[in-house]
Amino acid sequence: MRTYPPRLDSLITSLSRVSARQENFPFDTVLLNRLIHLAQRQLEAELSQVLAQEGLLVSHWMVLALLFGGDAFKRRPQELSMAIGQSGPNTTKTTTFLIERGWVLRVPDPDNKRSCWMVLTPEGQALVKRLMPVIWARYEASLSPLSPAEKNTMIELLLKLFAAGSEAP
């Protein structure tokens, strides 16, 4: 019999009731799905606390980090939308915030008049370089209950799930 943290009592109670009411209920599958979702939300909430000190949201950080890793510090808006899992209008709102602070530029694509590039400015690069160690420390703290072997196993398992899924993130 598994033991669950008290903060999962409501979820476990609900799933147990569904299991009692619905024949062949895949308890572990549903529980795993919920735990993956809740773990992601927990990690994101912890990251939000760090970023809030800088006046940033997680979506802002994701765009900054993606641009930092882009060829010549640039990416197309569509790439950003796909990578951060936001709609086009939400990504526009996110990038507009970053543009207004001088961390990102919107640059027309000389080869395609209907397209543009989002480019990380030198100020944006400096911000990312300054924040990366803070973010990494938060990631390390968030995942500290896991051993290196457990982290590796989790990576392998999540990659397996990801590979079996659709093309869209």
Order of alpha helices (4+ residues) and beta strands (2+ residues): alpha-alpha-alpha-beta-alpha-alpha-beta-beta-alpha-alpha
